[in-house]
Amino acid sequence: MERRRSVYMDYAATTPVRPEVLEAMAPYFSERFGNPSSLYALAREAKEAVEEARGRAAAAIGADPGEVFFTAGGTEADNWAIKGTALRGKGDHIVTSAIEHHAVIHPCRALEKQGYRVTYLPVDEFGRVDPADAEDAIADETILVSVMAANNEIGTIQPIRAIADIAHDHGVPFHTDAVQAIGA
């Protein structure tokens, strides 16, 4: 029986580790694996490596290192941001788009079941959110505006700078799932 060669087609979800990344990480898997939250020498080395990675990630996205938090992945990060903001108890309204990734839609729906209101912004034929729609949706009770930077299925790049500026002008935090946008 002939074996077919498979072709991996889900790079939007996950990718193989690049050989140079694996090589750079190898010492932390086998020799320098200390707990970065502990105080012994191996732990301090691990902490330094984590902080160096945090600095590089911050530089890549134009953030301060103190604004970068590591999670297991995009879904955990989105849940943390959305639910964490909601649980602060400062309002009950979230604005997001109708075509968000499930990592955003699912926590929004869970919050709706708890009494939060969610406005799902429409998109045009290209999958773009009109910033004016975002502005119209913001109310006094709005606690968060969340619009993905780049759509994982259709590739649309959202006008997140304009939407973020509108949210901030109204004193509302802005969240974006930018998992698909690094390098775009």
Summary of the structure (lengths in Angstrom):
residues: 184
radius of gyration: 19.7
end to end distance: 42.6
largest distance: 66.2
contacts: 476
relative contact order: 0.11
helix: 42%
strand: 10%
